[in-house]
Amino acid sequence: MNRLLLAAYPEPYRSRQGEELLACLAEAYPGRSWPPPREVVALTSAGVQARARAVVDDTARAWWLDGIHLTALVLAALALVPYLQDVWHWALHIDPGRQAIAFDFSGWYPWAQGPDTRTRLLPYGLLPLVCLIALLRGKPWIALPAAATMIYAGATFNSNTFFGDEGKAGLGYYGLGAPITARDLVLSGALCAACAALAACRPGRLRRHSYRWLVPVVLAMFVAGSLHITSVSPAFQRGLFALEAVALIAAWVATAATGDYRWLIPVAAVAFVRTQAIVVQPNGFMRSLPDLVVLLLLIAPLPVLAIAAQRRQSRALLE
């Protein structure tokens, strides 16, 4: 199990010092397959810092371009979250029946028709999934038409049945209590704008990530599809909150270690998208937390990251 901790470190570090680190752990904690929690946190934090420094040291691309790329990836994942169960069921030809997501006609497919139901050709969740895969591989010209189709589907939700009604008239992503449906064009519009900016750059300037980054996505689809966990269930909300908290902590650790502002861009984009959803749809809150608390949790990371970057740069100048 100690080898899982090495995943936090970049590949060059694992090649040079991975075995030495495992040997040190085995010597310090004999007979244990996993170090104490405090050591896990320290090693994971060091790994995130090492990855962040490796990213900053790579001068093949500008920091702001990398930030826009990260923003597009995060927004694509944000748009995909409510449809994990649905895409899994569609891909495996599973009719969820009464376990369908709480969207109109979401449980019915061309191969599972029933009385008084409408069919659809494709699930809406395929669009953000295509965006996510294309962006991971550094191919924004493939993600751009998918993001543009998301805008079209949301803008024509009253008349377009290609994707059915699912997600466009019903409940969508919640996060900290801000529902975002497909007809809310701010998320899809921001994703499309980011993809367009990336597509305008030379392909070689974009970072290409391994397909291994899709493993958590497939795992999330499997869990959501097998257990019928929808985006409105308490288990989903708690898990998503924990994941977002971990991501924000990782962004803070990376920013404090390097003084680089690229991680501030996706955090700001997500905060903007979700804040406008709160302002526009105040009656759609889950109200698991007070409104003001939700807004503070969304906005507070921005000055924290900016201050962390400024303090790191100031220390670098003094050194």
RACOR-V807840 format. One record per pair of residues at least 24 apart in sequence whose C-alpha atoms are under 6 Angstrom apart, sorted by the first residue. I is the first residue (numbers start at 1). GAP is how many residues later the second one is. Records with the same first field share a line. If there is no record, write none. Layout:
I = GAP  GAP
This chain:
1 = 32  33
2 = 32
8 = 36  39  40
9 = 38  42
10 = 41
49 = 205  208
52 = 202
61 = 144
63 = 199
64 = 198
67 = 195  198
71 = 195
72 = 119  122
73 = 59
75 = 116
76 = 52  56
79 = 49
80 = 45  48
82 = 90  91  149
83 = 42
84 = 137
85 = 136  139  140
87 = 38
88 = 133  137
101 = 129
103 = 63  67
104 = 61  62
106 = 60
120 = 42  43  44
121 = 41
122 = 41
123 = 40
124 = 39
136 = 73
137 = 71  72
138 = 68  69  70
140 = 55  58  59
141 = 58
144 = 48  51
147 = 45
148 = 44
151 = 37
154 = 28  29
177 = 108  109
178 = 99  100  107
187 = 86
252 = 53
255 = 54
256 = 52  53  56
259 = 50  53  54
260 = 49
271 = 27
